[in-house]
Amino acid sequence: MAVGSLTQEIPSLNGLGLMLLGLLLGMAGVVAVRRQA
């Protein structure tokens, strides 16, 4: 619940944080697929 409290304290960075996490997860997924292929 620590992450939830942080996002509530800093709502302006919530959207940016989610976008950055999404980009990192997407890049990690692409790299994993390329390594498997």
C-alpha positions in Angstrom: 0.0 0.0 0.0 3.1 2.2 0.1 2.9 2.9 -3.6 -0.8 3.8 -3.3 0.0 6.4 -0.6 2.8 7.9 -2.8 0.5 8.2 -5.8 -2.1 9.9 -3.7 0.5 12.3 -2.3 1.8 13.2 -5.7 -1.1 12.9 -8.2 0.7 15.0 -10.8 3.4 12.3 -11.1 0.9 9.4 -11.1 0.2 9.5 -14.8 3.8 10.0 -15.7 4.9 7.2 -13.4 2.4 4.8 -15.0 3.6 5.8 -18.5 7.2 5.2 -17.6 6.4 1.8 -16.0 4.4 0.9 -19.1 7.3 1.8 -21.4 9.8 -0.1 -19.3 7.5 -3.2 -19.2 6.9 -3.0 -22.9 10.7 -2.7 -23.7 11.5 -5.6 -21.3 8.8 -7.7 -23.0 10.1 -7.0 -26.5 13.7 -7.8 -25.5 12.5 -11.1 -23.9 10.6 -12.1 -27.0 13.6 -11.3 -29.3 15.9 -13.3 -27.0 13.6 -16.3 -27.1 13.2 -16.0 -30.9 
